[in-house]
């Protein structure tokens, strides 16, 4: 049913965090590492209640899904939502994600 391969356990997350290869902007932080093209989305309780956090995760997942064919498959990615992502719409989250992925060199076809 799901077409996004996600990071599952804390060891995978820790491996990516320890490399400290990241880019950030106002709404999101993107960490990257060599891997098999998995994605992890993190949204802490500081952002808001569960309804707000889940909405942000859904927006990030949809932005990723729509641009999946342009994202390199040889990197594992962690996307962390910042507090300022609360209340933002799809266009802001999507443009933020694309900008960060481009800055990280993770977009294959940068149009």
C-alpha positions in Angstrom: 0.0 0.0 0.0 2.8 2.4 0.9 5.3 3.3 -1.8 7.8 5.1 0.4 10.5 3.0 2.0 11.1 4.4 5.5 13.7 4.2 8.2 12.5 1.9 10.9 14.8 1.6 13.9 16.8 4.0 16.1 20.1 2.5 14.8 19.4 3.7 11.3 18.5 7.2 12.5 21.6 7.3 14.8 23.9 6.4 11.8 22.5 9.3 9.8 22.5 11.8 12.7 26.2 11.0 13.6 27.4 12.0 10.1 26.1 15.5 10.6 25.5 16.2 6.9 22.6 18.5 7.1 20.9 21.6 5.6 18.3 23.7 7.3 15.9 26.5 6.7 13.0 28.1 8.5 10.6 25.0 8.4 12.7 21.9 8.0 16.1 20.3 8.5 17.4 17.6 6.2 20.0 15.0 7.2 21.6 12.7 4.6 23.8 9.7 4.5 24.8 7.0 2.0 22.2 4.2 1.9 19.4 2.6 0.0 17.0 5.5 -0.5 15.0 5.3 2.7 13.3 8.3 4.3 12.6 9.1 7.9 10.3 12.0 9.0 10.6 13.4 12.5 8.2 15.9 14.2 8.7 16.4 18.0 6.1 17.2 20.6 7.5 20.8 20.7 5.8 21.4 17.4 2.2 20.8 18.7 -0.3 18.2 19.6 -0.7 14.9 17.7 -3.2 16.3 15.2 -0.8 19.1 14.2 2.3 16.9 14.2 0.6 14.3 12.0 -0.6 16.9 9.6 2.9 18.2 9.1 4.2 14.6 8.6 1.5 14.0 6.0 2.4 17.3 4.2 6.1 16.3 4.1 5.3 12.7 3.0 3.2 14.0 0.1 5.8 16.6 -1.0 8.3 13.7 -1.0 6.0 11.4 -2.9 5.3 13.9 -5.6 9.0 14.5 -6.2 10.2 11.0 -5.6 11.3 10.3 -9.1 13.7 13.3 -9.0 15.4 12.4 -5.7 18.5 10.3 -5.6 18.0 6.7 -4.6 21.5 6.1 -3.2 21.0 8.3 -0.1 19.0 7.9 3.2 17.3 11.0 4.3 15.9 12.2 7.6 13.5 15.2 7.5 13.0 17.0 10.8 10.1 19.5 11.1 10.8 22.7 13.1 8.4 24.5 15.3 7.8 27.2 12.7 6.3 24.5 10.3 3.2 24.6 12.5 0.3 26.1 10.6 2.1 26.2 7.2 0.4 24.9 4.1 1.5 22.4 1.5 3.2 25.0 -0.8 5.5 26.3 2.0 6.4 22.8 3.2 6.9 21.5 -0.3 9.0 24.4 -1.5 11.1 24.2 1.7 11.7 20.5 1.1 12.7 21.0 -2.5 15.0 23.9 -1.7 16.8 21.8 1.0 17.1 18.7 -1.2 18.6 20.8 -4.0 21.0 22.4 -1.5 22.1 18.9 -0.3 22.6 17.8 -3.9 19.9 15.1 -3.6 17.8 16.2 -6.7 18.7 14.5 -9.9 16.7 16.7 -12.3 16.8 20.2 -10.8 14.3 22.2 -13.0 
